[in-house]
């Protein structure tokens, strides 16, 4: 019988798996924060554009709808 690559009773293996899981979670959290930051910056710029008053009604409506959709997406109300 061949020896398995994974030994659930090996404490070093368990520790390494735990560290890998923590790294994956930290990377996912960093990506999420970066996406929120980018979306907030985009919404801020769009809000500045909407306030200028140089847009026609359709363009202003699109900008305002985009900002509203981003705010709903941030709170999970897609």
Buried (B, 14 or more C-beta within 10 A) or exposed (E): EEEEEEEEEEEEEEEEEEEEEEEEEEEEEEEEEEEEEEBEEEBEEBEEBBEEEEBEEEEBEEBBEBBEEBEEEEEEEE
